[in-house]
Amino acid sequence: MLVSGRNVFEELGEGFTLLSLDADSAVSNAFVKAAEEMRIPLKVVGDDPGGEGRNPYEAAHVLVRPDQFVVWASGEEPIDPKDILRRAIGTV
């Protein structure tokens, strides 16, 4: 559950979703820029400070495919968001 009272699954988009819960917005901004350049639909769900939404993942950032499969999770800043997205769509 997110602090808003919504279930995290209710927030997932039709494309990829980046859960950026209680995390640095620089990471989500980098993913948004990479997704735009690659023309990949990406929704960012963020700002859930103190919420339990990230507890199952033990990560501040979680990238979810349209089929709700978690393709990447980390508490660290990614080296290359484009590389992560390429791997997520199977072009690497």
OpenMM code with the backbone's topology and positions (N, CA, C; nanometers):
from openmm import Vec3, app, unit

residues = "MET LEU VAL SER GLY ARG ASN VAL PHE GLU GLU LEU GLY GLU GLY PHE THR LEU LEU SER LEU ASP ALA ASP SER ALA VAL SER ASN ALA PHE VAL LYS ALA ALA GLU GLU MET ARG ILE PRO LEU LYS VAL VAL GLY ASP ASP PRO GLY GLY GLU GLY ARG ASN PRO TYR GLU ALA ALA HIS VAL LEU VAL ARG PRO ASP GLN PHE VAL VAL TRP ALA SER GLY GLU GLU PRO ILE ASP PRO LYS ASP ILE LEU ARG ARG ALA ILE GLY THR VAL".split()
positions = [
    Vec3(0.0835, -0.1196, 0.0000),
    Vec3(0.0000, 0.0000, 0.0000),
    Vec3(0.0874, 0.1253, 0.0000),
    Vec3(0.0411, 0.2233, -0.0726),
    Vec3(0.1083, 0.3524, -0.0742),
    Vec3(0.0473, 0.4418, 0.0332),
    Vec3(0.1185, 0.5478, 0.0677),
    Vec3(0.0674, 0.6406, 0.1694),
    Vec3(-0.0681, 0.6970, 0.1275),
    Vec3(-0.0907, 0.7105, -0.0026),
    Vec3(-0.2171, 0.7634, -0.0551),
    Vec3(-0.3351, 0.6710, -0.0259),
    Vec3(-0.3055, 0.5465, 0.0174),
    Vec3(-0.4105, 0.4488, 0.0421),
    Vec3(-0.4358, 0.3578, -0.0762),
    Vec3(-0.3734, 0.3876, -0.1890),
    Vec3(-0.3904, 0.3052, -0.3082),
    Vec3(-0.2896, 0.1908, -0.3078),
    Vec3(-0.3294, 0.0814, -0.3663),
    Vec3(-0.2412, -0.0326, -0.3828),
    Vec3(-0.1442, 0.0002, -0.4957),
    Vec3(-0.0205, -0.0404, -0.4826),
    Vec3(0.0794, -0.0094, -0.5835),
    Vec3(0.0378, -0.0626, -0.7210),
    Vec3(-0.0341, -0.1738, -0.7259),
    Vec3(-0.0788, -0.2301, -0.8532),
    Vec3(-0.1810, -0.1406, -0.9225),
    Vec3(-0.2543, -0.0602, -0.8461),
    Vec3(-0.3507, 0.0337, -0.9047),
    Vec3(-0.2802, 0.1501, -0.9736),
    Vec3(-0.1536, 0.1703, -0.9417),
    Vec3(-0.0781, 0.2822, -0.9970),
    Vec3(0.0014, 0.2459, -1.1211),
    Vec3(0.0113, 0.1173, -1.1513),
    Vec3(0.0907, 0.0758, -1.2667),
    Vec3(0.0276, 0.1255, -1.3952),
    Vec3(0.1127, 0.1706, -1.4869),
    Vec3(0.0646, 0.2233, -1.6136),
    Vec3(0.0497, 0.1147, -1.7184),
    Vec3(0.0035, 0.1540, -1.8371),
    Vec3(-0.0124, 0.0599, -1.9478),
    Vec3(0.1222, 0.0251, -2.0101),
    Vec3(0.2198, 0.1138, -1.9959),
    Vec3(0.3550, 0.0877, -2.0434),
    Vec3(0.4402, 0.0454, -1.9249),
    Vec3(0.5646, 0.0872, -1.9262),
    Vec3(0.6530, 0.0616, -1.8132),
    Vec3(0.6195, 0.1580, -1.7004),
    Vec3(0.6447, 0.1150, -1.5781),
    Vec3(0.6245, 0.2008, -1.4615),
    Vec3(0.7509, 0.1983, -1.3783),
    Vec3(0.7970, 0.3171, -1.3400),
    Vec3(0.9087, 0.3277, -1.2478),
    Vec3(0.8537, 0.3690, -1.1130),
    Vec3(0.8644, 0.2780, -1.0163),
    Vec3(0.8283, 0.3123, -0.8802),
    Vec3(0.9514, 0.3766, -0.8193),
    Vec3(0.9414, 0.5017, -0.7871),
    Vec3(1.0532, 0.5765, -0.7308),
    Vec3(1.0068, 0.6269, -0.5956),
    Vec3(1.0022, 0.5349, -0.5004),
    Vec3(0.9391, 0.5589, -0.3718),
    Vec3(1.0379, 0.6137, -0.2694),
    Vec3(1.0116, 0.7357, -0.2244),
    Vec3(1.0965, 0.7990, -0.1238),
    Vec3(1.2402, 0.8031, -0.1745),
    Vec3(1.2561, 0.8405, -0.3012),
    Vec3(1.3872, 0.8313, -0.3639),
    Vec3(1.4261, 0.9633, -0.4299),
    Vec3(1.5484, 0.9684, -0.4709),
    Vec3(1.6055, 1.0837, -0.5382),
    Vec3(1.5386, 1.1042, -0.6742),
    Vec3(1.4864, 1.2233, -0.6975),
    Vec3(1.4173, 1.2500, -0.8234),
    Vec3(1.5136, 1.2527, -0.9418),
    Vec3(1.6433, 1.2656, -0.9194),
    Vec3(1.7395, 1.2641, -1.0295),
    Vec3(1.7334, 1.1308, -1.1036),
    Vec3(1.7112, 1.0229, -1.0305),
    Vec3(1.7027, 0.8908, -1.0931),
    Vec3(1.5773, 0.8826, -1.1799),
    Vec3(1.4632, 0.9221, -1.1262),
    Vec3(1.3401, 0.9155, -1.2059),
    Vec3(1.3488, 1.0092, -1.3259),
    Vec3(1.4095, 1.1261, -1.3099),
    Vec3(1.4259, 1.2188, -1.4224),
    Vec3(1.5134, 1.1577, -1.5319),
    Vec3(1.6190, 1.0860, -1.4925),
    Vec3(1.7063, 1.0208, -1.5901),
    Vec3(1.6317, 0.9120, -1.6664),
    Vec3(1.5455, 0.8373, -1.5968),
    Vec3(1.4662, 0.7345, -1.6638),
    Vec3(1.3647, 0.7969, -1.7586),
    Vec3(1.3021, 0.9056, -1.7169),
    Vec3(1.2043, 0.9738, -1.8029),
    Vec3(1.2723, 1.0220, -1.9306),
    Vec3(1.3871, 1.0834, -1.9170),
    Vec3(1.4603, 1.1332, -2.0336),
    Vec3(1.4983, 1.0177, -2.1267),
    Vec3(1.5512, 0.9095, -2.0702),
    Vec3(1.5905, 0.7938, -2.1515),
    Vec3(1.4698, 0.7328, -2.2218),
    Vec3(1.3592, 0.7192, -2.1509),
    Vec3(1.2382, 0.6604, -2.2095),
    Vec3(1.1841, 0.7476, -2.3223),
    Vec3(1.1870, 0.8787, -2.3026),
    Vec3(1.1410, 0.9695, -2.4079),
    Vec3(1.2281, 0.9563, -2.5318),
    Vec3(1.3601, 0.9520, -2.5129),
    Vec3(1.4518, 0.9394, -2.6258),
    Vec3(1.4323, 0.8069, -2.6994),
    Vec3(1.3974, 0.7017, -2.6243),
    Vec3(1.3798, 0.5691, -2.6822),
    Vec3(1.2357, 0.5433, -2.7259),
    Vec3(1.1484, 0.6393, -2.6977),
    Vec3(1.0052, 0.6284, -2.7297),
    Vec3(0.9399, 0.5080, -2.6617),
    Vec3(0.9731, 0.4935, -2.5348),
    Vec3(0.9160, 0.3872, -2.4517),
    Vec3(0.8180, 0.4532, -2.3551),
    Vec3(0.6940, 0.4078, -2.3497),
    Vec3(0.5989, 0.4663, -2.2543),
    Vec3(0.6409, 0.4342, -2.1112),
    Vec3(0.6511, 0.5390, -2.0294),
    Vec3(0.6952, 0.5229, -1.8914),
    Vec3(0.6147, 0.6133, -1.7999),
    Vec3(0.5605, 0.5553, -1.6959),
    Vec3(0.4903, 0.6303, -1.5924),
    Vec3(0.5764, 0.6241, -1.4670),
    Vec3(0.5904, 0.7366, -1.3981),
    Vec3(0.6654, 0.7392, -1.2730),
    Vec3(0.5681, 0.7543, -1.1572),
    Vec3(0.5807, 0.6637, -1.0616),
    Vec3(0.5036, 0.6719, -0.9374),
    Vec3(0.6038, 0.7006, -0.8288),
    Vec3(0.5884, 0.8140, -0.7627),
    Vec3(0.6883, 0.8525, -0.6644),
    Vec3(0.6295, 0.9211, -0.5440),
    Vec3(0.7203, 0.9707, -0.4634),
    Vec3(0.6846, 1.0444, -0.3428),
    Vec3(0.5910, 0.9675, -0.2515),
    Vec3(0.6445, 0.8633, -0.1924),
    Vec3(0.5701, 0.7845, -0.0944),
    Vec3(0.6552, 0.7722, 0.0325),
    Vec3(0.6972, 0.8864, 0.0868),
    Vec3(0.7862, 0.8812, 0.2024),
    Vec3(0.7218, 0.8100, 0.3205),
    Vec3(0.7968, 0.7202, 0.3774),
    Vec3(0.7475, 0.6477, 0.4950),
    Vec3(0.6469, 0.5403, 0.4626),
    Vec3(0.6123, 0.5258, 0.3352),
    Vec3(0.5133, 0.4261, 0.2972),
    Vec3(0.5729, 0.2865, 0.2944),
    Vec3(0.4860, 0.1894, 0.2870),
    Vec3(0.5300, 0.0509, 0.2864),
    Vec3(0.5412, -0.0044, 0.1447),
    Vec3(0.5137, 0.0778, 0.0434),
    Vec3(0.5128, 0.0317, -0.0944),
    Vec3(0.6428, -0.0309, -0.1401),
    Vec3(0.7553, 0.0209, -0.0886),
    Vec3(0.8830, -0.0336, -0.1349),
    Vec3(0.9349, -0.1467, -0.0482),
    Vec3(0.8749, -0.1724, 0.0649),
    Vec3(0.9248, -0.2749, 0.1562),
    Vec3(0.9448, -0.4119, 0.0918),
    Vec3(0.8510, -0.4619, 0.0111),
    Vec3(0.8722, -0.5944, -0.0475),
    Vec3(0.9928, -0.5996, -0.1419),
    Vec3(1.0288, -0.4867, -0.2012),
    Vec3(1.1382, -0.4828, -0.2975),
    Vec3(1.2719, -0.4495, -0.2318),
    Vec3(1.2680, -0.3939, -0.1125),
    Vec3(1.3878, -0.3473, -0.0428),
    Vec3(1.4709, -0.2577, -0.1340),
    Vec3(1.4025, -0.1723, -0.2088),
    Vec3(1.4683, -0.0833, -0.3042),
    Vec3(1.3902, 0.0461, -0.3164),
    Vec3(1.4622, 0.1523, -0.3462),
    Vec3(1.3972, 0.2817, -0.3642),
    Vec3(1.3423, 0.2986, -0.5056),
    Vec3(1.4001, 0.2246, -0.6017),
    Vec3(1.3589, 0.2339, -0.7414),
    Vec3(1.3249, 0.0947, -0.7929),
    Vec3(1.2093, 0.0833, -0.8575),
    Vec3(1.1657, -0.0456, -0.9119),
    Vec3(1.1059, -0.0197, -1.0502),
    Vec3(1.1598, -0.0878, -1.1510),
    Vec3(1.1076, -0.0750, -1.2870),
    Vec3(1.0210, -0.1964, -1.3170),
    Vec3(0.8954, -0.1693, -1.3581),
    Vec3(0.7972, -0.2752, -1.3815),
    Vec3(0.7553, -0.2722, -1.5291),
    Vec3(0.7570, -0.3897, -1.5925),
    Vec3(0.7116, -0.4018, -1.7312),
    Vec3(0.5598, -0.3899, -1.7375),
    Vec3(0.5055, -0.3719, -1.8574),
    Vec3(0.3592, -0.3652, -1.8720),
    Vec3(0.2865, -0.4907, -1.8225),
    Vec3(0.3542, -0.6071, -1.8222),
    Vec3(0.2917, -0.7302, -1.7732),
    Vec3(0.3111, -0.7484, -1.6220),
    Vec3(0.3546, -0.6418, -1.5550),
    Vec3(0.3730, -0.6346, -1.4097),
    Vec3(0.4908, -0.7179, -1.3589),
    Vec3(0.5842, -0.7517, -1.4449),
    Vec3(0.7053, -0.8218, -1.4060),
    Vec3(0.8098, -0.7175, -1.3672),
    Vec3(0.8710, -0.7347, -1.2516),
    Vec3(0.9758, -0.6424, -1.2075),
    Vec3(1.1036, -0.6770, -1.2833),
    Vec3(1.1550, -0.5805, -1.3594),
    Vec3(1.2744, -0.6058, -1.4398),
    Vec3(1.4011, -0.5480, -1.3782),
    Vec3(1.3856, -0.4576, -1.2829),
    Vec3(1.5027, -0.3966, -1.2198),
    Vec3(1.4592, -0.3333, -1.0890),
    Vec3(1.5423, -0.3472, -0.9864),
    Vec3(1.5171, -0.2830, -0.8572),
    Vec3(1.6509, -0.2485, -0.7955),
    Vec3(1.6591, -0.1283, -0.7371),
    Vec3(1.7852, -0.0860, -0.6777),
    Vec3(1.7631, 0.0278, -0.5805),
    Vec3(1.8537, 0.0378, -0.4875),
    Vec3(1.8572, 0.1519, -0.3978),
    Vec3(1.9650, 0.2494, -0.4385),
    Vec3(2.0411, 0.2107, -0.5396),
    Vec3(2.1513, 0.2919, -0.5902),
    Vec3(2.1113, 0.3592, -0.7201),
    Vec3(2.1820, 0.4662, -0.7527),
    Vec3(2.1582, 0.5332, -0.8794),
    Vec3(2.2076, 0.4440, -0.9926),
    Vec3(2.1276, 0.4261, -1.0976),
    Vec3(2.1720, 0.3388, -1.2077),
    Vec3(2.2854, 0.4030, -1.2869),
    Vec3(2.3706, 0.3201, -1.3406),
    Vec3(2.4811, 0.3687, -1.4223),
    Vec3(2.4274, 0.4245, -1.5530),
    Vec3(2.3337, 0.3530, -1.6155),
    Vec3(2.2816, 0.3946, -1.7456),
    Vec3(2.1355, 0.3523, -1.7603),
    Vec3(2.0412, 0.4442, -1.7373),
    Vec3(1.8998, 0.4096, -1.7521),
    Vec3(1.8652, 0.3546, -1.8903),
    Vec3(1.9314, 0.4050, -1.9957),
    Vec3(1.9041, 0.3532, -2.1304),
    Vec3(1.9400, 0.2057, -2.1401),
    Vec3(2.0508, 0.1666, -2.0796),
    Vec3(2.0913, 0.0263, -2.0816),
    Vec3(1.9883, -0.0597, -2.0094),
    Vec3(1.9395, -0.0125, -1.8972),
    Vec3(1.8382, -0.0870, -1.8215),
    Vec3(1.7110, -0.1011, -1.9045),
    Vec3(1.6696, 0.0069, -1.9702),
    Vec3(1.5495, 0.0017, -2.0541),
    Vec3(1.5710, -0.0880, -2.1754),
    Vec3(1.6895, -0.0832, -2.2358),
    Vec3(1.7187, -0.1721, -2.3492),
    Vec3(1.7053, -0.3192, -2.3077),
    Vec3(1.7590, -0.3510, -2.1928),
    Vec3(1.7500, -0.4882, -2.1424),
    Vec3(1.6032, -0.5247, -2.1135),
    Vec3(1.5283, -0.4287, -2.0618),
    Vec3(1.3878, -0.4547, -2.0273),
    Vec3(1.3023, -0.4838, -2.1509),
    Vec3(1.3383, -0.4212, -2.2646),
    Vec3(1.2608, -0.4441, -2.3862),
    Vec3(1.3252, -0.5503, -2.4756),
    Vec3(1.4412, -0.6022, -2.4332),
    Vec3(1.5048, -0.7125, -2.5044),
    Vec3(1.5838, -0.6715, -2.6261),
    Vec3(1.6420, -0.5517, -2.6258),
    Vec3(1.7213, -0.5094, -2.7410),
    Vec3(1.8712, -0.5104, -2.7127),
    Vec3(1.9136, -0.5784, -2.6087),
    Vec3(2.0580, -0.5891, -2.5784),
    Vec3(2.1042, -0.7286, -2.6074),
] * unit.nanometer
topology = app.Topology()
chain = topology.addChain("A")
for resn in residues:
    res = topology.addResidue(resn, chain)
    for name in ("N", "CA", "C"):
        topology.addAtom(name, app.Element.getBySymbol(name[0]), res)
